[in-house]
Amino acid sequence: MNFSKITQVFKVKELRRKLFYTFFLLIIFRIAAHIPVPGVDVENLKEFFAGNQIFGLLDIFTGGGLSKLSVVMMGVGPYITASIIMQLLMMIFPKLEEWYREEGEEGKRKFNQITRYLTIPLAALQSYAMINMLSRGDRPAITNLTPFNLATTVISVIAGTMFLVWIGELITEYGIGNGVSLIIFGGIIAGLPMSIQQNVLLITGAVDLIKFLAYIGVLVLMVIGVVIITQGQRNIPVSYARRIRGNKMYGGVSTHLPLRVNTAGVIPIIFAMSVMLFPGVVANFLVNASNEIIAKAANYVAGLFKDQAFYASLYFMLVVAFTYFYTAIIFEPKSIAENLQKQGGFIPGKRPGSQTAEYLSRVINRITLAGALFLGGIAIMPFALEYFTGIKNMTLEGTALLIVVSVIIETVKQVQAQLVMRDYEGF
């Protein structure tokens, strides 16, 4: 988007209103991220996050809300987990998926409503486990946790999560871009100044300059790779047969069907992160359990997830698996083949119907492999960089870069689509 397009955005009243509306809601989100729950010991809280990589990673995606123990400390994580569960249920129960498809917009509305209802108990469970865990140990991050304070805090965190879900839906409906993605994006951007400051401190410390330059070079290459993979697509040629209606002839043209290399976007990484964080949170919560067997099992799981080799390997496999899973949900070769057949279109060399669907399925599986491996590599890049460069606690991670760049690209595309639509109206 060039400078003239940017100025054009602010000249169009409706687009300007949508942009300001989106910025306003993101500012409200950032204000909420600084409202703490009662009884927080700031020093002990900093010490806890400094020594725990899993929760430090989660803090990035809550925009610092977790490290401040704010009312939005869980971010939109419970809502994302609820979405994963609902989509898994659709895969397990085909009738649920048929109902969702047949109902159309009404089915989507009911589906989203059920997802919101499911978010509430998940937010209660996750916040209760987190608060209890932080209130234990020799240096608890939360003090004076009476039953009343615990109940009040859990209810406040549930309200904070639902408040963010509501803000995200308002942005999606009345603003620009996907609301949930923009909330995660806003959280990452909000922590950017602190991340740069911490990185500068690491550079001026005992860090080899050559290693740091190599680190910066890898980050630049990652940004370039994200743009290439996000924009990359394979064009499937499609031809339309000639049809005569009355005295007019229709069809007889050739076009293409674009298949994106990364159809799933950043959703697989967000899904995988939600799954990866859950065992660690539960294990840390049960470490001090009165039952010896449960305590030993929790210690084992907590230690396992602190092992970077195990954590990175499992993270990589989950990202690849979720990439295929989410692509299978949003890309339906059978429906596309049926629509092409109804419109008189066909892929040269492929018979309409089942053969076209099989061909599309085979192609999307092949190109998705490249996107899945790339997303998995981006996810585990911080572990690889730490291993090869020796630079620890660098806060500008590949996952964060992927989300930031992808959200910017998708938002810019939406803005450009709005501008093109208005160009056609004027024409």
C-alpha positions as CSV (number, residue, x, y, z in Angstrom):
1,M,0.0,0.0,0.0
2,N,1.7,3.2,-1.2
3,F,1.4,6.7,0.4
4,S,-1.4,7.8,-1.9
5,K,-3.5,4.8,-0.8
6,I,-2.8,5.6,2.9
7,T,-4.1,9.2,2.4
8,Q,-7.1,7.8,0.5
9,V,-8.0,5.6,3.5
10,F,-8.3,8.7,5.7
11,K,-10.3,10.6,3.1
12,V,-13.0,7.9,3.0
13,K,-15.4,8.6,5.9
14,E,-16.5,5.1,6.5
15,L,-13.0,3.6,6.4
16,R,-11.7,6.4,8.6
17,R,-14.5,5.6,11.1
18,K,-13.7,1.9,11.1
19,L,-10.0,2.5,11.7
20,F,-10.6,4.9,14.6
21,Y,-13.1,2.5,16.0
22,T,-10.6,-0.3,15.9
23,F,-7.9,1.8,17.5
24,F,-10.2,3.0,20.2
25,L,-11.2,-0.6,21.2
26,L,-7.5,-1.7,21.2
27,I,-6.7,1.2,23.5
28,I,-9.5,0.0,25.9
29,F,-7.9,-3.4,25.8
30,R,-4.5,-2.0,26.8
31,I,-6.1,0.0,29.6
32,A,-7.7,-3.2,30.9
33,A,-4.4,-5.0,30.8
34,H,-3.0,-2.6,33.5
35,I,-5.9,-3.2,36.0
36,P,-4.4,-5.7,38.5
37,V,-6.2,-8.3,40.6
38,P,-5.8,-7.7,44.4
39,G,-3.0,-9.0,46.5
40,V,-0.1,-9.0,43.9
41,D,3.5,-9.1,45.1
42,V,5.3,-7.4,42.2
43,E,8.8,-8.6,43.0
44,N,7.9,-12.2,43.5
45,L,5.8,-12.1,40.3
46,K,8.8,-10.8,38.3
47,E,11.0,-13.5,39.7
48,F,8.5,-16.2,38.7
49,F,8.2,-15.1,35.1
50,A,12.0,-14.6,34.8
51,G,12.5,-18.3,35.5
52,N,9.6,-19.8,33.6
53,Q,9.8,-19.8,29.8
54,I,6.4,-21.4,29.2
55,F,4.5,-18.7,31.1
56,G,6.8,-16.0,29.6
57,L,5.7,-17.1,26.2
58,L,2.0,-17.0,27.3
59,D,2.6,-13.5,28.6
60,I,3.6,-12.3,25.2
61,F,0.2,-13.2,23.8
62,T,-1.7,-11.6,26.7
63,G,0.1,-8.3,26.0
64,G,1.7,-8.4,29.4
65,G,-1.6,-8.9,31.2
66,L,-0.4,-12.2,32.7
67,S,2.9,-10.8,34.1
68,K,0.9,-7.9,35.6
69,L,-1.9,-10.3,36.8
70,S,-4.5,-8.0,35.4
71,V,-8.2,-8.7,35.0
72,V,-7.5,-9.8,31.4
73,M,-4.6,-12.0,32.4
74,M,-5.9,-15.0,30.4
75,G,-6.3,-12.9,27.3
76,V,-8.5,-14.6,24.6
77,G,-6.8,-18.0,25.3
78,P,-10.0,-19.7,26.8
79,Y,-12.0,-18.5,23.8
80,I,-9.4,-20.0,21.4
81,T,-9.4,-23.3,23.4
82,A,-13.2,-23.3,23.2
83,S,-13.0,-22.8,19.4
84,I,-10.6,-25.8,19.1
85,I,-13.0,-28.0,21.1
86,M,-16.0,-27.0,18.9
87,Q,-14.1,-27.6,15.7
88,L,-12.9,-31.0,17.0
89,L,-16.5,-31.9,17.8
90,M,-17.5,-31.0,14.2
91,M,-14.8,-33.4,13.0
92,I,-16.0,-36.2,15.4
93,F,-19.7,-35.7,14.8
94,P,-20.5,-35.2,11.1
95,K,-24.1,-34.4,11.9
96,L,-23.0,-31.3,13.8
97,E,-21.0,-30.1,10.8
98,E,-24.0,-30.8,8.5
99,W,-26.3,-28.7,10.8
100,Y,-23.6,-26.0,10.8
101,R,-23.5,-25.9,7.0
102,E,-27.2,-26.2,6.3
103,E,-28.2,-23.5,8.8
104,G,-26.1,-20.9,7.0
105,E,-25.7,-17.6,8.9
106,E,-28.1,-18.7,11.6
107,G,-26.0,-21.9,12.2
108,K,-22.8,-19.8,12.5
109,R,-24.4,-17.5,15.0
110,K,-25.5,-20.5,17.1
111,F,-22.1,-22.1,16.8
112,N,-20.4,-18.9,18.0
113,Q,-22.9,-18.6,20.9
114,I,-22.1,-22.1,22.1
115,T,-18.4,-21.3,21.8
116,R,-18.9,-18.2,24.1
117,Y,-20.8,-20.3,26.6
118,L,-17.9,-22.9,26.6
119,T,-15.4,-20.1,27.1
120,I,-16.8,-19.3,30.6
121,P,-16.0,-22.6,32.3
122,L,-12.6,-22.8,30.5
123,A,-11.7,-19.3,31.7
124,A,-12.8,-20.3,35.3
125,L,-10.7,-23.5,35.2
126,Q,-7.6,-21.8,33.8
127,S,-7.7,-18.7,36.0
128,Y,-8.4,-20.8,39.1
129,A,-5.4,-23.1,38.4
130,M,-3.1,-20.1,37.6
131,I,-4.1,-18.1,40.7
132,N,-3.7,-21.1,43.0
133,M,-0.3,-21.9,41.5
134,L,0.9,-18.3,41.9
135,S,-0.3,-18.2,45.6
136,R,1.9,-21.2,46.6
137,G,5.6,-21.7,47.3
138,D,8.1,-19.9,49.4
139,R,7.7,-16.6,47.5
140,P,4.0,-16.4,46.4
141,A,3.1,-13.9,43.8
142,I,-0.4,-13.5,45.2
143,T,-0.8,-13.0,49.0
144,N,-3.7,-13.0,51.3
145,L,-5.7,-15.3,49.1
146,T,-8.9,-15.9,51.2
147,P,-11.8,-17.9,49.7
148,F,-13.7,-14.7,49.1
149,N,-10.7,-13.1,47.4
150,L,-10.1,-16.2,45.3
151,A,-13.8,-16.2,44.2
152,T,-13.7,-12.5,43.4
153,T,-10.5,-12.8,41.5
154,V,-11.7,-15.7,39.4
155,I,-15.0,-14.0,38.6
156,S,-13.0,-10.8,37.6
157,V,-10.7,-12.8,35.3
158,I,-13.7,-14.5,33.6
159,A,-15.3,-11.2,33.1
160,G,-12.1,-9.8,31.7
161,T,-11.8,-12.7,29.2
162,M,-15.4,-12.3,28.0
163,F,-14.9,-8.6,27.8
164,L,-12.0,-9.2,25.3
165,V,-14.1,-11.7,23.3
166,W,-16.8,-9.0,23.1
167,I,-14.2,-6.4,22.0
168,G,-12.9,-8.8,19.4
169,E,-16.3,-9.4,17.9
170,L,-17.0,-5.7,17.8
171,I,-13.8,-5.1,15.9
172,T,-14.7,-7.9,13.4
173,E,-18.2,-6.6,12.8
174,Y,-17.7,-2.8,12.9
175,G,-13.9,-2.3,12.5
176,I,-11.2,-3.5,10.2
177,G,-9.6,-7.0,10.4
178,N,-10.2,-10.0,12.6
179,G,-10.9,-8.9,16.2
180,V,-9.3,-11.8,18.1
181,S,-6.2,-11.7,15.9
182,L,-5.9,-7.9,16.3
183,I,-6.1,-8.3,20.1
184,I,-3.2,-10.8,20.1
185,F,-1.4,-8.4,17.7
186,G,-2.0,-5.5,20.0
187,G,-0.6,-7.4,22.9
188,I,2.5,-8.2,21.1
189,I,3.0,-4.7,19.8
190,A,2.5,-3.3,23.3
191,G,5.3,-5.4,24.6
192,L,7.6,-4.4,21.7
193,P,9.3,-1.4,23.4
194,M,10.2,-3.5,26.5
195,S,11.4,-6.3,24.2
196,I,13.7,-3.9,22.3
197,Q,15.0,-2.5,25.6
198,Q,15.8,-6.0,27.0
199,N,17.5,-7.0,23.7
200,V,19.7,-3.9,23.8
201,L,20.7,-4.8,27.4
202,L,21.6,-8.2,26.2
203,I,23.7,-6.8,23.4
204,T,25.7,-4.5,25.6
205,G,26.3,-7.4,28.0
206,A,28.4,-10.5,27.4
207,V,27.0,-11.3,23.9
208,D,29.2,-11.8,20.9
209,L,28.5,-9.1,18.3
210,I,28.8,-11.6,15.4
211,K,26.2,-13.9,17.0
212,F,23.9,-10.9,17.6
213,L,24.2,-9.9,13.9
214,A,23.5,-13.4,12.9
215,Y,20.4,-13.3,15.1
216,I,19.2,-10.1,13.5
217,G,19.8,-11.6,10.0
218,V,17.7,-14.6,10.9
219,L,14.9,-12.4,12.1
220,V,15.0,-10.4,8.8
221,L,14.9,-13.7,6.8
222,M,12.0,-14.9,8.9
223,V,10.0,-11.7,8.1
224,I,10.8,-12.2,4.4
225,G,9.8,-15.9,4.6
226,V,6.6,-15.1,6.4
227,V,5.6,-12.6,3.6
228,I,6.5,-15.1,0.9
229,I,4.6,-18.0,2.5
230,T,1.6,-15.9,3.4
231,Q,1.3,-14.5,-0.1
232,G,2.3,-17.7,-1.9
233,Q,-0.3,-19.6,-3.8
234,R,-0.7,-22.2,-6.6
235,N,-3.0,-21.3,-9.4
236,I,-5.2,-24.3,-10.7
237,P,-6.4,-23.6,-14.3
238,V,-10.1,-23.6,-14.6
239,S,-12.1,-23.5,-17.9
240,Y,-15.8,-22.8,-18.4
241,A,-17.7,-24.5,-21.2
242,R,-19.7,-22.4,-23.7
243,R,-23.4,-22.1,-23.0
244,I,-26.1,-20.6,-25.2
245,R,-29.1,-18.9,-23.6
246,G,-31.5,-17.3,-26.0
247,N,-29.4,-15.3,-28.5
248,K,-26.4,-14.9,-26.1
249,M,-23.4,-17.1,-25.5
250,Y,-21.9,-17.4,-22.1
251,G,-18.6,-19.0,-20.8
252,G,-15.8,-20.2,-23.0
253,V,-13.3,-18.4,-20.8
254,S,-10.3,-19.7,-18.8
255,T,-9.3,-18.5,-15.3
256,H,-7.6,-20.0,-12.3
257,L,-8.4,-21.3,-8.8
258,P,-5.9,-19.9,-6.2
259,L,-4.8,-22.4,-3.5
260,R,-2.7,-20.7,-0.8
261,V,0.4,-22.4,0.5
262,N,-0.6,-21.4,4.0
263,T,-4.4,-21.7,4.0
264,A,-4.6,-21.9,7.8
265,G,-2.7,-18.6,8.5
266,V,-1.5,-18.2,12.1
267,I,-4.3,-20.2,13.6
268,P,-2.2,-23.5,13.9
269,I,0.4,-21.8,16.0
270,I,-2.2,-20.3,18.3
271,F,-4.0,-23.6,18.6
272,A,-0.7,-25.5,19.3
273,M,0.3,-22.9,21.9
274,S,-3.0,-23.3,23.7
275,V,-2.6,-27.1,23.9
276,M,1.1,-26.9,24.9
277,L,0.4,-24.5,27.8
278,F,-2.4,-26.5,29.3
279,P,-0.3,-29.5,30.6
280,G,2.3,-27.1,32.1
281,V,-0.3,-25.0,33.9
282,V,-2.0,-28.1,35.3
283,A,1.3,-29.8,36.3
284,N,2.6,-26.6,38.1
285,F,-0.8,-26.4,39.9
286,L,-0.5,-30.1,41.1
287,V,3.1,-30.1,42.1
288,N,2.3,-29.5,45.8
289,A,-0.7,-31.9,45.9
290,S,-1.2,-33.8,49.1
291,N,-1.4,-37.1,47.1
292,E,2.2,-38.3,46.6
293,I,1.5,-40.1,43.3
294,I,-0.2,-37.0,41.8
295,A,2.6,-34.8,43.1
296,K,5.3,-37.0,41.5
297,A,3.4,-37.2,38.2
298,A,3.0,-33.4,38.2
299,N,6.7,-33.0,38.9
300,Y,7.6,-35.3,36.1
301,V,5.3,-33.5,33.6
302,A,6.5,-30.1,34.7
303,G,10.1,-31.2,34.3
304,L,9.4,-32.7,30.9
305,F,7.9,-29.5,29.6
306,K,11.0,-27.6,30.9
307,D,13.2,-29.8,28.7
308,Q,13.7,-27.6,25.6
309,A,14.3,-30.6,23.2
310,F,11.0,-32.3,24.2
311,Y,9.1,-29.0,24.3
312,A,10.4,-27.9,20.8
313,S,9.7,-31.3,19.2
314,L,6.2,-31.6,20.5
315,Y,5.5,-28.0,19.6
316,F,6.7,-28.6,16.1
317,M,4.6,-31.7,15.6
318,L,1.5,-30.0,17.0
319,V,1.9,-27.0,14.7
320,V,2.2,-29.3,11.6
321,A,-0.8,-31.4,12.7
322,F,-3.0,-28.3,13.4
323,T,-2.0,-26.8,10.0
324,Y,-3.5,-29.9,8.3
325,F,-6.4,-30.0,10.7
326,Y,-7.5,-26.4,10.2
327,T,-6.9,-26.5,6.4
328,A,-9.2,-29.6,6.3
329,I,-11.9,-27.6,8.1
330,I,-11.8,-24.4,5.9
331,F,-10.9,-26.0,2.5
332,E,-13.5,-28.5,1.2
333,P,-12.5,-30.0,-2.1
334,K,-15.9,-31.7,-2.6
335,S,-17.8,-28.5,-2.2
336,I,-15.5,-26.6,-4.5
337,A,-15.8,-29.4,-7.1
338,E,-19.6,-29.3,-6.9
339,N,-19.7,-25.5,-7.3
340,L,-17.4,-25.7,-10.3
341,Q,-19.6,-28.3,-11.9
342,K,-22.8,-26.3,-11.3
343,Q,-21.2,-23.3,-12.9
344,G,-20.0,-25.2,-15.9
345,G,-16.4,-25.1,-14.9
346,F,-13.8,-27.8,-15.1
347,I,-10.1,-28.4,-14.5
348,P,-8.5,-29.4,-17.9
349,G,-7.7,-33.1,-17.9
350,K,-9.9,-33.8,-14.8
351,R,-13.5,-35.0,-15.0
352,P,-16.0,-32.9,-13.0
353,G,-17.1,-34.2,-9.7
354,S,-15.2,-36.8,-7.6
355,Q,-12.1,-36.8,-9.8
356,T,-11.8,-33.0,-9.5
357,A,-12.3,-33.2,-5.7
358,E,-9.6,-35.9,-5.4
359,Y,-7.2,-33.8,-7.5
360,L,-7.8,-30.7,-5.4
361,S,-7.4,-32.7,-2.2
362,R,-4.1,-34.1,-3.4
363,V,-2.7,-30.7,-4.5
364,I,-3.8,-28.9,-1.2
365,N,-2.1,-31.7,0.8
366,R,1.1,-31.3,-1.0
367,I,1.4,-27.5,-0.8
368,T,0.1,-27.5,2.8
369,L,3.2,-29.6,3.7
370,A,5.4,-26.7,2.8
371,G,3.3,-24.2,4.8
372,A,3.1,-26.6,7.8
373,L,6.9,-27.2,7.9
374,F,7.5,-23.5,7.6
375,L,5.1,-22.7,10.5
376,G,6.7,-25.4,12.6
377,G,10.1,-24.0,11.9
378,I,9.0,-20.5,12.9
379,A,7.5,-21.9,16.1
380,I,10.7,-23.6,17.3
381,M,13.1,-20.9,15.9
382,P,13.7,-19.3,19.3
383,F,15.0,-22.7,20.7
384,A,17.3,-23.2,17.7
385,L,18.6,-19.6,17.9
386,E,19.3,-20.0,21.6
387,Y,21.1,-23.3,21.0
388,F,23.3,-22.0,18.2
389,T,24.0,-18.4,19.4
390,G,23.9,-18.8,23.1
391,I,21.7,-15.7,23.4
392,K,19.0,-16.4,26.1
393,N,15.8,-14.7,26.9
394,M,15.6,-12.8,23.6
395,T,12.0,-11.7,23.5
396,L,11.5,-11.0,19.8
397,E,10.3,-14.5,18.9
398,G,9.5,-16.1,15.6
399,T,5.9,-16.8,16.5
400,A,5.3,-13.2,17.5
401,L,6.9,-12.0,14.3
402,L,4.7,-14.4,12.3
403,I,1.5,-13.2,13.9
404,V,2.4,-9.5,13.6
405,V,3.4,-9.8,9.9
406,S,0.4,-12.0,9.0
407,V,-2.1,-9.8,10.8
408,I,-0.7,-6.7,9.1
409,I,-0.9,-8.4,5.7
410,E,-4.5,-9.6,6.2
411,T,-5.6,-6.2,7.6
412,V,-4.0,-4.3,4.7
413,K,-5.7,-6.7,2.2
414,Q,-9.1,-5.8,3.8
415,V,-8.4,-2.1,3.6
416,Q,-7.4,-2.5,-0.1
417,A,-10.6,-4.5,-0.8
418,Q,-12.6,-1.7,0.7
419,L,-10.8,0.9,-1.4
420,V,-11.3,-1.2,-4.6
421,M,-15.0,-1.6,-3.9
422,R,-15.3,2.2,-3.6
423,D,-13.3,2.6,-6.8
424,Y,-15.9,0.4,-8.6
425,E,-18.8,2.3,-7.1
426,G,-17.3,5.6,-8.3
427,F,-16.7,4.1,-11.8
